[in-house]
Amino acid sequence: MKVIEVLGPGCYNCHLLEQAALEAVATAGVEATVVKVTDYARIAACHVMHTPGLVIDGNVVSAGRIPSVSGIAGWLTSA
């Protein structure tokens, strides 16, 4: 099972990224858990300076933007 982390303080863009991640999981047909991370120490530990950030299985794949659902689904199937 993959672990997807959405990094951010809980702003509007963070919610959009979370929804995109959930849609991508359904589109890709993979088993994954989507976790929201709002702890600034954890976000900084991932070296994400611009939120929202997206981490898949411990690897930062996006920061400071909202990737497309198809882009996230691609990362899920290739990771």
C-alpha positions in Angstrom: 0.0 0.0 0.0 1.3 3.4 -1.0 1.3 6.4 1.4 0.5 9.8 0.0 1.1 12.8 2.2 -0.3 16.2 1.4 1.8 18.8 3.2 0.4 22.2 4.1 -1.3 24.3 6.8 -4.8 23.4 5.6 -5.3 26.2 3.1 -7.6 26.1 0.1 -4.9 24.8 -2.2 -4.0 22.1 0.3 -7.6 20.9 0.1 -7.6 21.0 -3.7 -4.4 18.9 -3.7 -5.9 16.4 -1.3 -9.0 16.0 -3.6 -6.7 15.6 -6.6 -4.7 12.9 -4.8 -7.9 11.1 -3.9 -9.1 11.2 -7.5 -5.8 10.0 -8.7 -5.9 7.0 -6.4 -9.3 6.1 -7.8 -8.2 6.7 -11.4 -4.9 4.7 -11.0 -6.7 1.9 -9.2 -3.9 1.6 -6.7 -4.2 0.9 -3.0 -3.1 4.0 -1.1 -3.7 6.0 2.0 -3.9 9.8 1.8 -2.6 11.6 4.9 -2.8 15.4 5.6 0.3 16.7 7.3 0.0 20.1 8.9 3.0 19.9 11.3 5.5 22.6 10.2 8.4 20.6 11.5 7.5 17.6 9.4 6.9 19.8 6.3 10.4 21.4 6.8 11.9 18.0 7.3 10.8 17.2 3.8 12.5 20.3 2.6 9.2 21.8 1.3 9.4 25.5 1.4 6.3 26.2 -0.6 3.0 24.5 0.1 1.1 22.5 -0.8 3.5 19.6 -1.1 3.0 16.1 -2.2 5.0 13.1 -1.0 4.5 9.6 -2.3 6.2 6.8 -0.3 8.6 9.3 1.3 9.6 11.0 -1.9 8.7 14.6 -2.6 7.1 14.8 -6.0 5.6 18.3 -6.0 5.8 21.5 -4.0 4.2 24.9 -4.4 1.7 23.8 -7.0 -1.3 21.6 -7.6 -0.4 18.9 -10.1 -3.1 17.4 -12.4 -5.0 14.3 -11.4 -3.4 12.4 -14.4 0.1 13.6 -13.3 -0.4 12.2 -9.8 -1.9 9.0 -11.1 1.2 8.6 -13.3 3.5 9.0 -10.3 1.4 6.5 -8.4 1.7 3.8 -11.1 5.4 4.5 -11.8 6.5 4.6 -8.1 
